Amino acid sequence: MFKYLRTIGIAAISVFMVASCSGPGEIHEYSVNDLEFSLEGPLFAGPNSGQAEISIDLAEALGEGYVEGMRISDARLTSATVTPNDTLGFANINAFIVSFASDNEDVSMQEAAVKNPLEEGAADASLAVAPEAELGEIMEEGKVYVVLDADLAEDYWDGNRDFKLNFTLELTIK
Amino acid sequence: MLRKLTFLAVSAVIAFGTLSFDLQQKSEDPGDRLVGIWEPSNGRSRIKIDRIGNKYYGRVVWLIEPNDPDGTPRTDINNPNPDLRNVPLRGFRMCKDFVYQGDDQWSEGTLYDPNNGSTYQGTITMRDMNTLDMRGYIGVEAIGRTDVWKRLKMPSRKKK
């Protein structure tokens, strides 16, 4: 059962950081590209989930700018785009939602971006981000679960549906 | 040739052993008994619970009334975050962050009521493999409400 319910994302992550300065902490842009999601079939009409893991290593991301003890104090999603990663494109997809979660029992999953409805014939889906979604505590955990929910218009029995996600976070680092 | 065959046979045994162990590990996680499709007592929705990391989450996968009167799919119009009021209600994750505590109990999670946009603390108790007590409360667990959920079987492929 669990095997059926679980979908596995394989991350192909490329990361770049752009730093700028601000008062309470340094603000950095952190981008994740081509994060792969596979929604394992059979899939039923309605919502279906895929998940992938990322880990944010500040030392690696900041390079020489990293100072021991630095931590993420706040994180906001600034953009998220889904692209198809199979020949089916967005056929029979009504909507996408992107959420973030961690293993920390004290930190709740956050929905951070939505596309509803999805335009017919679109080559990619630029999601509306929820700037109020506070992702700092989740990102600080290091291991982060990224969840992509796709709402299917009808059942799909013939395999998996594959997508890629690009997103950018604005991290405040102290 | 014989050495090759022996190598292949040993590799297959090791691979099978590893796979079996892996499957056993997954199926033996007692918290995963919560995974499945459940129906609240009012029968107006169905919730699919699955696991992300070490926590359990439940999404609405079926609604008796999936659309508004104008025919458009219902969205989470009562969400306190205005940016998320466009999220489809079918698919909404209304149970979040439940952690298995042992003794057929999951807690530390929240239950969201899309009818009023309120979020409650929650505990889940499994009476038996097909019955859950879902308890929502604010602050004090003793003061809350419990709903009984029943497990549904996974649908099988439609005949064409």
Interface residues (C-beta under 8 A of the other chain):
Chain A: M1 F2 K3 Y4 L5 R6 P42 F44 G46 P47 S49 Q51 N94 A95 I97 S99 A101 S102 D103 E105 D106 V107 S108 M109 E111 V114 N116 A128 V129 A130 P131 E132 A133 K143 Y145 V147 D149 D151 D155 W157
Chain B: L23 K26 S27 D29 D32 V35 G36 K48 D50 R51 I52 G53 N54 K55 Y57 R59 V60 V61 W62 P73 T75 N81 D83 L84 N86 V87 P88 R90 G91 R93 K96 D97 V99 E108 T110 M154 P155 R157 K158
